Amino acid sequence: MKRLVIRGILQLNCCALFRAMRNNSNVISLDVSNNELSDIAGEPIGNMLSTDKKLRALDLGFNKLTILSLQPIA
């Protein structure tokens, strides 16, 4: 699988997805836009990005992420 698009997922499940993606070996593009993710997702996203070496594109558009949630990502 090269591209994974997730819609209508609960934030708790999305955070579990980010934790699972740390062991990703196939997905190079992850689209989790339009899922109402909030600042709680920031840390799991940051952890995923620091360990997932395959992922090249991440779409977080149209969520409820604020500057606070982006600090662990940056």
mmJSON file of the N, C-alpha and C atoms, coordinates in Angstrom:
{"data_MODEL":{"atom_site":{
"group_PDB":["ATOM","ATOM","ATOM","ATOM","ATOM","ATOM","ATOM","ATOM","ATOM","ATOM","ATOM","ATOM","ATOM","ATOM","ATOM","ATOM","ATOM","ATOM","ATOM","ATOM","ATOM","ATOM","ATOM","ATOM","ATOM","ATOM","ATOM","ATOM","ATOM","ATOM","ATOM","ATOM","ATOM","ATOM","ATOM","ATOM","ATOM","ATOM","ATOM","ATOM","ATOM","ATOM","ATOM","ATOM","ATOM","ATOM","ATOM","ATOM","ATOM","ATOM","ATOM","ATOM","ATOM","ATOM","ATOM","ATOM","ATOM","ATOM","ATOM","ATOM","ATOM","ATOM","ATOM","ATOM","ATOM","ATOM","ATOM","ATOM","ATOM","ATOM","ATOM","ATOM","ATOM","ATOM","ATOM","ATOM","ATOM","ATOM","ATOM","ATOM","ATOM","ATOM","ATOM","ATOM","ATOM","ATOM","ATOM","ATOM","ATOM","ATOM","ATOM","ATOM","ATOM","ATOM","ATOM","ATOM","ATOM","ATOM","ATOM","ATOM","ATOM","ATOM","ATOM","ATOM","ATOM","ATOM","ATOM","ATOM","ATOM","ATOM","ATOM","ATOM","ATOM","ATOM","ATOM","ATOM","ATOM","ATOM","ATOM","ATOM","ATOM","ATOM","ATOM","ATOM","ATOM","ATOM","ATOM","ATOM","ATOM","ATOM","ATOM","ATOM","ATOM","ATOM","ATOM","ATOM","ATOM","ATOM","ATOM","ATOM","ATOM","ATOM","ATOM","ATOM","ATOM","ATOM","ATOM","ATOM","ATOM","ATOM","ATOM","ATOM","ATOM","ATOM","ATOM","ATOM","ATOM","ATOM","ATOM","ATOM","ATOM","ATOM","ATOM","ATOM","ATOM","ATOM","ATOM","ATOM","ATOM","ATOM","ATOM","ATOM","ATOM","ATOM","ATOM","ATOM","ATOM","ATOM","ATOM","ATOM","ATOM","ATOM","ATOM","ATOM","ATOM","ATOM","ATOM","ATOM","ATOM","ATOM","ATOM","ATOM","ATOM","ATOM","ATOM","ATOM","ATOM","ATOM","ATOM","ATOM","ATOM","ATOM","ATOM","ATOM","ATOM","ATOM","ATOM","ATOM","ATOM","ATOM","ATOM","ATOM","ATOM","ATOM","ATOM","ATOM","ATOM","ATOM","ATOM","ATOM","ATOM","ATOM"],
"id":[1,2,3,4,5,6,7,8,9,10,11,12,13,14,15,16,17,18,19,20,21,22,23,24,25,26,27,28,29,30,31,32,33,34,35,36,37,38,39,40,41,42,43,44,45,46,47,48,49,50,51,52,53,54,55,56,57,58,59,60,61,62,63,64,65,66,67,68,69,70,71,72,73,74,75,76,77,78,79,80,81,82,83,84,85,86,87,88,89,90,91,92,93,94,95,96,97,98,99,100,101,102,103,104,105,106,107,108,109,110,111,112,113,114,115,116,117,118,119,120,121,122,123,124,125,126,127,128,129,130,131,132,133,134,135,136,137,138,139,140,141,142,143,144,145,146,147,148,149,150,151,152,153,154,155,156,157,158,159,160,161,162,163,164,165,166,167,168,169,170,171,172,173,174,175,176,177,178,179,180,181,182,183,184,185,186,187,188,189,190,191,192,193,194,195,196,197,198,199,200,201,202,203,204,205,206,207,208,209,210,211,212,213,214,215,216,217,218,219,220,221,222],
"type_symbol":["N","C","C","N","C","C","N","C","C","N","C","C","N","C","C","N","C","C","N","C","C","N","C","C","N","C","C","N","C","C","N","C","C","N","C","C","N","C","C","N","C","C","N","C","C","N","C","C","N","C","C","N","C","C","N","C","C","N","C","C","N","C","C","N","C","C","N","C","C","N","C","C","N","C","C","N","C","C","N","C","C","N","C","C","N","C","C","N","C","C","N","C","C","N","C","C","N","C","C","N","C","C","N","C","C","N","C","C","N","C","C","N","C","C","N","C","C","N","C","C","N","C","C","N","C","C","N","C","C","N","C","C","N","C","C","N","C","C","N","C","C","N","C","C","N","C","C","N","C","C","N","C","C","N","C","C","N","C","C","N","C","C","N","C","C","N","C","C","N","C","C","N","C","C","N","C","C","N","C","C","N","C","C","N","C","C","N","C","C","N","C","C","N","C","C","N","C","C","N","C","C","N","C","C","N","C","C","N","C","C","N","C","C","N","C","C","N","C","C","N","C","C"],
"label_atom_id":["N","CA","C","N","CA","C","N","CA","C","N","CA","C","N","CA","C","N","CA","C","N","CA","C","N","CA","C","N","CA","C","N","CA","C","N","CA","C","N","CA","C","N","CA","C","N","CA","C","N","CA","C","N","CA","C","N","CA","C","N","CA","C","N","CA","C","N","CA","C","N","CA","C","N","CA","C","N","CA","C","N","CA","C","N","CA","C","N","CA","C","N","CA","C","N","CA","C","N","CA","C","N","CA","C","N","CA","C","N","CA","C","N","CA","C","N","CA","C","N","CA","C","N","CA","C","N","CA","C","N","CA","C","N","CA","C","N","CA","C","N","CA","C","N","CA","C","N","CA","C","N","CA","C","N","CA","C","N","CA","C","N","CA","C","N","CA","C","N","CA","C","N","CA","C","N","CA","C","N","CA","C","N","CA","C","N","CA","C","N","CA","C","N","CA","C","N","CA","C","N","CA","C","N","CA","C","N","CA","C","N","CA","C","N","CA","C","N","CA","C","N","CA","C","N","CA","C","N","CA","C","N","CA","C","N","CA","C","N","CA","C","N","CA","C","N","CA","C","N","CA","C","N","CA","C","N","CA","C"],
"label_alt_id":[null,null,null,null,null,null,null,null,null,null,null,null,null,null,null,null,null,null,null,null,null,null,null,null,null,null,null,null,null,null,null,null,null,null,null,null,null,null,null,null,null,null,null,null,null,null,null,null,null,null,null,null,null,null,null,null,null,null,null,null,null,null,null,null,null,null,null,null,null,null,null,null,null,null,null,null,null,null,null,null,null,null,null,null,null,null,null,null,null,null,null,null,null,null,null,null,null,null,null,null,null,null,null,null,null,null,null,null,null,null,null,null,null,null,null,null,null,null,null,null,null,null,null,null,null,null,null,null,null,null,null,null,null,null,null,null,null,null,null,null,null,null,null,null,null,null,null,null,null,null,null,null,null,null,null,null,null,null,null,null,null,null,null,null,null,null,null,null,null,null,null,null,null,null,null,null,null,null,null,null,null,null,null,null,null,null,null,null,null,null,null,null,null,null,null,null,null,null,null,null,null,null,null,null,null,null,null,null,null,null,null,null,null,null,null,null,null,null,null,null,null,null],
"label_comp_id":["MET","MET","MET","LYS","LYS","LYS","ARG","ARG","ARG","LEU","LEU","LEU","VAL","VAL","VAL","ILE","ILE","ILE","ARG","ARG","ARG","GLY","GLY","GLY","ILE","ILE","ILE","LEU","LEU","LEU","GLN","GLN","GLN","LEU","LEU","LEU","ASN","ASN","ASN","CYS","CYS","CYS","CYS","CYS","CYS","ALA","ALA","ALA","LEU","LEU","LEU","PHE","PHE","PHE","ARG","ARG","ARG","ALA","ALA","ALA","MET","MET","MET","ARG","ARG","ARG","ASN","ASN","ASN","ASN","ASN","ASN","SER","SER","SER","ASN","ASN","ASN","VAL","VAL","VAL","ILE","ILE","ILE","SER","SER","SER","LEU","LEU","LEU","ASP","ASP","ASP","VAL","VAL","VAL","SER","SER","SER","ASN","ASN","ASN","ASN","ASN","ASN","GLU","GLU","GLU","LEU","LEU","LEU","SER","SER","SER","ASP","ASP","ASP","ILE","ILE","ILE","ALA","ALA","ALA","GLY","GLY","GLY","GLU","GLU","GLU","PRO","PRO","PRO","ILE","ILE","ILE","GLY","GLY","GLY","ASN","ASN","ASN","MET","MET","MET","LEU","LEU","LEU","SER","SER","SER","THR","THR","THR","ASP","ASP","ASP","LYS","LYS","LYS","LYS","LYS","LYS","LEU","LEU","LEU","ARG","ARG","ARG","ALA","ALA","ALA","LEU","LEU","LEU","ASP","ASP","ASP","LEU","LEU","LEU","GLY","GLY","GLY","PHE","PHE","PHE","ASN","ASN","ASN","LYS","LYS","LYS","LEU","LEU","LEU","THR","THR","THR","ILE","ILE","ILE","LEU","LEU","LEU","SER","SER","SER","LEU","LEU","LEU","GLN","GLN","GLN","PRO","PRO","PRO","ILE","ILE","ILE","ALA","ALA","ALA"],
"label_asym_id":["A","A","A","A","A","A","A","A","A","A","A","A","A","A","A","A","A","A","A","A","A","A","A","A","A","A","A","A","A","A","A","A","A","A","A","A","A","A","A","A","A","A","A","A","A","A","A","A","A","A","A","A","A","A","A","A","A","A","A","A","A","A","A","A","A","A","A","A","A","A","A","A","A","A","A","A","A","A","A","A","A","A","A","A","A","A","A","A","A","A","A","A","A","A","A","A","A","A","A","A","A","A","A","A","A","A","A","A","A","A","A","A","A","A","A","A","A","A","A","A","A","A","A","A","A","A","A","A","A","A","A","A","A","A","A","A","A","A","A","A","A","A","A","A","A","A","A","A","A","A","A","A","A","A","A","A","A","A","A","A","A","A","A","A","A","A","A","A","A","A","A","A","A","A","A","A","A","A","A","A","A","A","A","A","A","A","A","A","A","A","A","A","A","A","A","A","A","A","A","A","A","A","A","A","A","A","A","A","A","A","A","A","A","A","A","A","A","A","A","A","A","A"],
"label_entity_id":["1","1","1","1","1","1","1","1","1","1","1","1","1","1","1","1","1","1","1","1","1","1","1","1","1","1","1","1","1","1","1","1","1","1","1","1","1","1","1","1","1","1","1","1","1","1","1","1","1","1","1","1","1","1","1","1","1","1","1","1","1","1","1","1","1","1","1","1","1","1","1","1","1","1","1","1","1","1","1","1","1","1","1","1","1","1","1","1","1","1","1","1","1","1","1","1","1","1","1","1","1","1","1","1","1","1","1","1","1","1","1","1","1","1","1","1","1","1","1","1","1","1","1","1","1","1","1","1","1","1","1","1","1","1","1","1","1","1","1","1","1","1","1","1","1","1","1","1","1","1","1","1","1","1","1","1","1","1","1","1","1","1","1","1","1","1","1","1","1","1","1","1","1","1","1","1","1","1","1","1","1","1","1","1","1","1","1","1","1","1","1","1","1","1","1","1","1","1","1","1","1","1","1","1","1","1","1","1","1","1","1","1","1","1","1","1","1","1","1","1","1","1"],
"label_seq_id":[1,1,1,2,2,2,3,3,3,4,4,4,5,5,5,6,6,6,7,7,7,8,8,8,9,9,9,10,10,10,11,11,11,12,12,12,13,13,13,14,14,14,15,15,15,16,16,16,17,17,17,18,18,18,19,19,19,20,20,20,21,21,21,22,22,22,23,23,23,24,24,24,25,25,25,26,26,26,27,27,27,28,28,28,29,29,29,30,30,30,31,31,31,32,32,32,33,33,33,34,34,34,35,35,35,36,36,36,37,37,37,38,38,38,39,39,39,40,40,40,41,41,41,42,42,42,43,43,43,44,44,44,45,45,45,46,46,46,47,47,47,48,48,48,49,49,49,50,50,50,51,51,51,52,52,52,53,53,53,54,54,54,55,55,55,56,56,56,57,57,57,58,58,58,59,59,59,60,60,60,61,61,61,62,62,62,63,63,63,64,64,64,65,65,65,66,66,66,67,67,67,68,68,68,69,69,69,70,70,70,71,71,71,72,72,72,73,73,73,74,74,74],
"pdbx_PDB_ins_code":[null,null,null,null,null,null,null,null,null,null,null,null,null,null,null,null,null,null,null,null,null,null,null,null,null,null,null,null,null,null,null,null,null,null,null,null,null,null,null,null,null,null,null,null,null,null,null,null,null,null,null,null,null,null,null,null,null,null,null,null,null,null,null,null,null,null,null,null,null,null,null,null,null,null,null,null,null,null,null,null,null,null,null,null,null,null,null,null,null,null,null,null,null,null,null,null,null,null,null,null,null,null,null,null,null,null,null,null,null,null,null,null,null,null,null,null,null,null,null,null,null,null,null,null,null,null,null,null,null,null,null,null,null,null,null,null,null,null,null,null,null,null,null,null,null,null,null,null,null,null,null,null,null,null,null,null,null,null,null,null,null,null,null,null,null,null,null,null,null,null,null,null,null,null,null,null,null,null,null,null,null,null,null,null,null,null,null,null,null,null,null,null,null,null,null,null,null,null,null,null,null,null,null,null,null,null,null,null,null,null,null,null,null,null,null,null,null,null,null,null,null,null],
"Cartn_x":[0.85,0.0,0.897,0.625,1.437,0.716,-0.606,-1.373,-2.522,-2.676,-3.746,-4.558,-5.877,-6.795,-7.78,-7.864,-8.755,-9.744,-11.04,-12.086,-13.049,-13.603,-14.628,-14.121,-12.851,-12.269,-12.314,-12.587,-12.577,-11.15,-11.004,-9.671,-8.873,-9.496,-8.803,-8.249,-9.048,-8.595,-7.506,-7.594,-6.573,-5.242,-5.271,-4.038,-3.437,-4.282,-3.79,-3.17,-3.761,-3.197,-1.81,-1.648,-0.342,0.7,0.29,1.229,1.612,0.645,0.923,1.805,1.659,2.446,3.929,4.289,5.71,6.455,5.733,6.325,5.988,5.605,5.196,6.331,6.0,6.994,6.461,5.224,4.622,4.018,3.363,2.625,3.59,3.496,4.343,3.524,2.183,1.31,0.12,-0.067,-1.16,-2.036,-3.325,-4.288,-5.306,-5.219,-6.183,-6.898,-7.083,-7.782,-9.269,-9.927,-11.377,-11.805,-11.041,-11.392,-11.599,-11.632,-11.828,-10.785,-9.553,-8.474,-8.188,-7.921,-7.615,-6.178,-5.83,-4.463,-3.986,-4.89,-4.516,-3.716,-3.971,-3.294,-1.868,-1.497,-0.185,0.986,0.972,2.094,2.213,1.109,1.228,1.69,1.276,1.733,3.234,3.691,5.119,5.951,5.479,6.191,6.248,5.128,5.093,6.113,6.123,7.022,8.492,8.786,10.187,10.711,9.805,10.257,9.908,8.888,8.457,9.335,10.196,11.137,10.598,9.462,8.873,7.925,7.204,6.175,6.792,6.28,6.788,5.762,4.465,3.413,2.375,1.978,0.975,0.009,-1.271,-2.297,-3.111,-2.991,-3.723,-4.773,-5.064,-5.958,-7.365,-7.993,-9.386,-9.641,-8.73,-8.906,-8.959,-8.984,-9.049,-7.714,-6.635,-5.299,-4.945,-4.348,-3.912,-2.392,-1.866,-0.418,0.16,-0.615,-0.157,0.115,-0.742,-0.562,0.566,0.936,1.988,3.386,3.524,4.848,5.548,4.89,5.577,5.875,5.139,5.33,6.548,6.758,7.85,9.168],
"Cartn_y":[-1.171,0.0,1.236,2.129,3.335,4.542,4.612,5.766,5.287,5.918,5.568,6.818,6.742,7.851,7.39,8.154,7.816,8.959,8.645,9.633,9.094,9.983,9.615,8.787,8.939,8.171,9.006,8.366,9.057,9.43,10.514,10.985,9.917,9.201,8.151,7.09,6.689,5.695,6.25,7.53,8.147,8.194,8.466,8.466,7.062,6.041,4.659,4.377,4.917,4.774,5.406,6.592,7.257,6.431,5.817,4.949,3.735,3.15,1.984,2.353,3.558,3.994,4.137,4.146,4.223,3.003,1.897,0.671,0.49,1.562,1.537,1.078,0.208,-0.191,-0.052,0.41,0.47,1.817,2.487,3.708,4.878,5.536,6.71,8.002,7.881,9.049,8.751,9.576,9.394,10.637,10.448,11.546,11.341,12.165,12.125,13.474,14.117,15.402,15.189,16.244,16.23,15.227,15.107,14.17,14.835,16.144,16.893,16.562,16.29,16.052,17.338,17.212,18.382,18.299,19.174,19.25,17.953,17.119,15.84,14.985,15.149,14.345,14.815,15.992,16.553,15.687,15.211,14.392,13.073,12.309,11.076,11.325,12.44,12.764,13.023,13.819,14.109,12.862,11.963,10.701,9.853,9.81,9.039,9.591,10.895,11.507,11.328,11.231,11.083,9.664,8.685,7.302,6.668,7.174,6.602,7.155,6.329,6.772,6.599,5.922,5.703,6.831,7.394,8.389,9.647,10.056,11.235,12.36,12.026,13.041,12.794,13.867,13.788,14.949,14.642,15.676,15.75,16.873,17.114,18.207,18.57,19.687,19.504,20.623,20.673,19.861,19.964,19.413,20.579,20.3,21.349,21.501,21.291,21.422,22.902,23.271,24.65,24.689,25.854,26.023,25.168,24.936,24.097,22.67,22.149,20.768,20.641,21.733,21.677,21.728,22.136,22.197,20.842,19.748,18.448,17.976,18.49,18.08,18.773,20.026,20.824,20.351],
"Cartn_z":[0.0,0.0,0.0,-0.905,-0.977,-0.416,-0.603,-0.143,0.723,1.876,2.8,3.086,2.829,3.082,4.145,5.224,6.339,6.532,6.509,6.749,7.801,8.603,9.563,10.725,11.061,12.157,13.437,14.54,15.829,16.2,16.945,17.308,18.054,18.968,19.718,18.768,17.795,16.821,15.915,15.6,14.759,15.505,16.8,17.597,17.629,17.698,17.638,16.268,15.223,13.876,13.807,14.383,14.368,15.114,16.219,16.96,16.111,15.431,14.582,13.392,12.892,11.734,12.057,13.319,13.674,13.157,12.943,12.401,10.924,10.272,8.874,7.965,7.027,6.032,4.608,4.453,3.121,2.74,3.656,3.334,3.148,1.987,1.754,1.765,1.705,1.742,2.648,3.674,4.629,4.616,4.346,4.298,5.409,6.439,7.544,7.649,6.51,6.5,6.78,7.231,7.481,8.546,9.618,10.684,12.039,12.104,13.343,14.405,13.973,14.928,15.683,16.984,17.804,18.302,19.227,19.737,20.389,20.834,21.448,20.464,19.19,18.164,17.886,18.352,18.039,18.459,19.691,20.175,19.416,19.232,18.444,17.004,16.416,15.062,15.069,16.031,16.136,16.346,17.217,17.456,16.195,15.477,14.237,13.242,13.08,12.099,12.461,13.744,14.143,13.929,13.815,13.667,12.323,11.638,10.356,9.242,8.698,7.664,6.248,6.085,4.759,4.346,5.318,5.032,4.42,3.259,2.563,2.481,2.634,2.546,3.632,4.306,5.365,5.194,4.987,4.831,6.116,6.822,8.066,7.887,6.661,6.376,6.928,7.202,7.639,8.902,9.85,11.184,12.161,13.445,14.464,15.179,14.452,15.017,15.141,16.272,16.484,16.543,16.762,16.85,17.981,19.046,20.163,19.711,18.861,18.41,17.406,16.778,15.771,16.37,17.625,18.253,18.278,18.685,18.645,17.22,16.248,14.863,14.255,14.64,14.056,14.476],
"occupancy":[1.0,1.0,1.0,1.0,1.0,1.0,1.0,1.0,1.0,1.0,1.0,1.0,1.0,1.0,1.0,1.0,1.0,1.0,1.0,1.0,1.0,1.0,1.0,1.0,1.0,1.0,1.0,1.0,1.0,1.0,1.0,1.0,1.0,1.0,1.0,1.0,1.0,1.0,1.0,1.0,1.0,1.0,1.0,1.0,1.0,1.0,1.0,1.0,1.0,1.0,1.0,1.0,1.0,1.0,1.0,1.0,1.0,1.0,1.0,1.0,1.0,1.0,1.0,1.0,1.0,1.0,1.0,1.0,1.0,1.0,1.0,1.0,1.0,1.0,1.0,1.0,1.0,1.0,1.0,1.0,1.0,1.0,1.0,1.0,1.0,1.0,1.0,1.0,1.0,1.0,1.0,1.0,1.0,1.0,1.0,1.0,1.0,1.0,1.0,1.0,1.0,1.0,1.0,1.0,1.0,1.0,1.0,1.0,1.0,1.0,1.0,1.0,1.0,1.0,1.0,1.0,1.0,1.0,1.0,1.0,1.0,1.0,1.0,1.0,1.0,1.0,1.0,1.0,1.0,1.0,1.0,1.0,1.0,1.0,1.0,1.0,1.0,1.0,1.0,1.0,1.0,1.0,1.0,1.0,1.0,1.0,1.0,1.0,1.0,1.0,1.0,1.0,1.0,1.0,1.0,1.0,1.0,1.0,1.0,1.0,1.0,1.0,1.0,1.0,1.0,1.0,1.0,1.0,1.0,1.0,1.0,1.0,1.0,1.0,1.0,1.0,1.0,1.0,1.0,1.0,1.0,1.0,1.0,1.0,1.0,1.0,1.0,1.0,1.0,1.0,1.0,1.0,1.0,1.0,1.0,1.0,1.0,1.0,1.0,1.0,1.0,1.0,1.0,1.0,1.0,1.0,1.0,1.0,1.0,1.0,1.0,1.0,1.0,1.0,1.0,1.0,1.0,1.0,1.0,1.0,1.0,1.0],
"B_iso_or_equiv":[0.0,0.0,0.0,0.0,0.0,0.0,0.0,0.0,0.0,0.0,0.0,0.0,0.0,0.0,0.0,0.0,0.0,0.0,0.0,0.0,0.0,0.0,0.0,0.0,0.0,0.0,0.0,0.0,0.0,0.0,0.0,0.0,0.0,0.0,0.0,0.0,0.0,0.0,0.0,0.0,0.0,0.0,0.0,0.0,0.0,0.0,0.0,0.0,0.0,0.0,0.0,0.0,0.0,0.0,0.0,0.0,0.0,0.0,0.0,0.0,0.0,0.0,0.0,0.0,0.0,0.0,0.0,0.0,0.0,0.0,0.0,0.0,0.0,0.0,0.0,0.0,0.0,0.0,0.0,0.0,0.0,0.0,0.0,0.0,0.0,0.0,0.0,0.0,0.0,0.0,0.0,0.0,0.0,0.0,0.0,0.0,0.0,0.0,0.0,0.0,0.0,0.0,0.0,0.0,0.0,0.0,0.0,0.0,0.0,0.0,0.0,0.0,0.0,0.0,0.0,0.0,0.0,0.0,0.0,0.0,0.0,0.0,0.0,0.0,0.0,0.0,0.0,0.0,0.0,0.0,0.0,0.0,0.0,0.0,0.0,0.0,0.0,0.0,0.0,0.0,0.0,0.0,0.0,0.0,0.0,0.0,0.0,0.0,0.0,0.0,0.0,0.0,0.0,0.0,0.0,0.0,0.0,0.0,0.0,0.0,0.0,0.0,0.0,0.0,0.0,0.0,0.0,0.0,0.0,0.0,0.0,0.0,0.0,0.0,0.0,0.0,0.0,0.0,0.0,0.0,0.0,0.0,0.0,0.0,0.0,0.0,0.0,0.0,0.0,0.0,0.0,0.0,0.0,0.0,0.0,0.0,0.0,0.0,0.0,0.0,0.0,0.0,0.0,0.0,0.0,0.0,0.0,0.0,0.0,0.0,0.0,0.0,0.0,0.0,0.0,0.0,0.0,0.0,0.0,0.0,0.0,0.0],
"pdbx_formal_charge":[null,null,null,null,null,null,null,null,null,null,null,null,null,null,null,null,null,null,null,null,null,null,null,null,null,null,null,null,null,null,null,null,null,null,null,null,null,null,null,null,null,null,null,null,null,null,null,null,null,null,null,null,null,null,null,null,null,null,null,null,null,null,null,null,null,null,null,null,null,null,null,null,null,null,null,null,null,null,null,null,null,null,null,null,null,null,null,null,null,null,null,null,null,null,null,null,null,null,null,null,null,null,null,null,null,null,null,null,null,null,null,null,null,null,null,null,null,null,null,null,null,null,null,null,null,null,null,null,null,null,null,null,null,null,null,null,null,null,null,null,null,null,null,null,null,null,null,null,null,null,null,null,null,null,null,null,null,null,null,null,null,null,null,null,null,null,null,null,null,null,null,null,null,null,null,null,null,null,null,null,null,null,null,null,null,null,null,null,null,null,null,null,null,null,null,null,null,null,null,null,null,null,null,null,null,null,null,null,null,null,null,null,null,null,null,null,null,null,null,null,null,null],
"auth_seq_id":[1,1,1,2,2,2,3,3,3,4,4,4,5,5,5,6,6,6,7,7,7,8,8,8,9,9,9,10,10,10,11,11,11,12,12,12,13,13,13,14,14,14,15,15,15,16,16,16,17,17,17,18,18,18,19,19,19,20,20,20,21,21,21,22,22,22,23,23,23,24,24,24,25,25,25,26,26,26,27,27,27,28,28,28,29,29,29,30,30,30,31,31,31,32,32,32,33,33,33,34,34,34,35,35,35,36,36,36,37,37,37,38,38,38,39,39,39,40,40,40,41,41,41,42,42,42,43,43,43,44,44,44,45,45,45,46,46,46,47,47,47,48,48,48,49,49,49,50,50,50,51,51,51,52,52,52,53,53,53,54,54,54,55,55,55,56,56,56,57,57,57,58,58,58,59,59,59,60,60,60,61,61,61,62,62,62,63,63,63,64,64,64,65,65,65,66,66,66,67,67,67,68,68,68,69,69,69,70,70,70,71,71,71,72,72,72,73,73,73,74,74,74],
"auth_comp_id":["MET","MET","MET","LYS","LYS","LYS","ARG","ARG","ARG","LEU","LEU","LEU","VAL","VAL","VAL","ILE","ILE","ILE","ARG","ARG","ARG","GLY","GLY","GLY","ILE","ILE","ILE","LEU","LEU","LEU","GLN","GLN","GLN","LEU","LEU","LEU","ASN","ASN","ASN","CYS","CYS","CYS","CYS","CYS","CYS","ALA","ALA","ALA","LEU","LEU","LEU","PHE","PHE","PHE","ARG","ARG","ARG","ALA","ALA","ALA","MET","MET","MET","ARG","ARG","ARG","ASN","ASN","ASN","ASN","ASN","ASN","SER","SER","SER","ASN","ASN","ASN","VAL","VAL","VAL","ILE","ILE","ILE","SER","SER","SER","LEU","LEU","LEU","ASP","ASP","ASP","VAL","VAL","VAL","SER","SER","SER","ASN","ASN","ASN","ASN","ASN","ASN","GLU","GLU","GLU","LEU","LEU","LEU","SER","SER","SER","ASP","ASP","ASP","ILE","ILE","ILE","ALA","ALA","ALA","GLY","GLY","GLY","GLU","GLU","GLU","PRO","PRO","PRO","ILE","ILE","ILE","GLY","GLY","GLY","ASN","ASN","ASN","MET","MET","MET","LEU","LEU","LEU","SER","SER","SER","THR","THR","THR","ASP","ASP","ASP","LYS","LYS","LYS","LYS","LYS","LYS","LEU","LEU","LEU","ARG","ARG","ARG","ALA","ALA","ALA","LEU","LEU","LEU","ASP","ASP","ASP","LEU","LEU","LEU","GLY","GLY","GLY","PHE","PHE","PHE","ASN","ASN","ASN","LYS","LYS","LYS","LEU","LEU","LEU","THR","THR","THR","ILE","ILE","ILE","LEU","LEU","LEU","SER","SER","SER","LEU","LEU","LEU","GLN","GLN","GLN","PRO","PRO","PRO","ILE","ILE","ILE","ALA","ALA","ALA"],
"auth_asym_id":["A","A","A","A","A","A","A","A","A","A","A","A","A","A","A","A","A","A","A","A","A","A","A","A","A","A","A","A","A","A","A","A","A","A","A","A","A","A","A","A","A","A","A","A","A","A","A","A","A","A","A","A","A","A","A","A","A","A","A","A","A","A","A","A","A","A","A","A","A","A","A","A","A","A","A","A","A","A","A","A","A","A","A","A","A","A","A","A","A","A","A","A","A","A","A","A","A","A","A","A","A","A","A","A","A","A","A","A","A","A","A","A","A","A","A","A","A","A","A","A","A","A","A","A","A","A","A","A","A","A","A","A","A","A","A","A","A","A","A","A","A","A","A","A","A","A","A","A","A","A","A","A","A","A","A","A","A","A","A","A","A","A","A","A","A","A","A","A","A","A","A","A","A","A","A","A","A","A","A","A","A","A","A","A","A","A","A","A","A","A","A","A","A","A","A","A","A","A","A","A","A","A","A","A","A","A","A","A","A","A","A","A","A","A","A","A","A","A","A","A","A","A"],
"auth_atom_id":["N","CA","C","N","CA","C","N","CA","C","N","CA","C","N","CA","C","N","CA","C","N","CA","C","N","CA","C","N","CA","C","N","CA","C","N","CA","C","N","CA","C","N","CA","C","N","CA","C","N","CA","C","N","CA","C","N","CA","C","N","CA","C","N","CA","C","N","CA","C","N","CA","C","N","CA","C","N","CA","C","N","CA","C","N","CA","C","N","CA","C","N","CA","C","N","CA","C","N","CA","C","N","CA","C","N","CA","C","N","CA","C","N","CA","C","N","CA","C","N","CA","C","N","CA","C","N","CA","C","N","CA","C","N","CA","C","N","CA","C","N","CA","C","N","CA","C","N","CA","C","N","CA","C","N","CA","C","N","CA","C","N","CA","C","N","CA","C","N","CA","C","N","CA","C","N","CA","C","N","CA","C","N","CA","C","N","CA","C","N","CA","C","N","CA","C","N","CA","C","N","CA","C","N","CA","C","N","CA","C","N","CA","C","N","CA","C","N","CA","C","N","CA","C","N","CA","C","N","CA","C","N","CA","C","N","CA","C","N","CA","C","N","CA","C","N","CA","C","N","CA","C","N","CA","C","N","CA","C"],
"pdbx_PDB_model_num":[1,1,1,1,1,1,1,1,1,1,1,1,1,1,1,1,1,1,1,1,1,1,1,1,1,1,1,1,1,1,1,1,1,1,1,1,1,1,1,1,1,1,1,1,1,1,1,1,1,1,1,1,1,1,1,1,1,1,1,1,1,1,1,1,1,1,1,1,1,1,1,1,1,1,1,1,1,1,1,1,1,1,1,1,1,1,1,1,1,1,1,1,1,1,1,1,1,1,1,1,1,1,1,1,1,1,1,1,1,1,1,1,1,1,1,1,1,1,1,1,1,1,1,1,1,1,1,1,1,1,1,1,1,1,1,1,1,1,1,1,1,1,1,1,1,1,1,1,1,1,1,1,1,1,1,1,1,1,1,1,1,1,1,1,1,1,1,1,1,1,1,1,1,1,1,1,1,1,1,1,1,1,1,1,1,1,1,1,1,1,1,1,1,1,1,1,1,1,1,1,1,1,1,1,1,1,1,1,1,1,1,1,1,1,1,1,1,1,1,1,1,1]
}}}
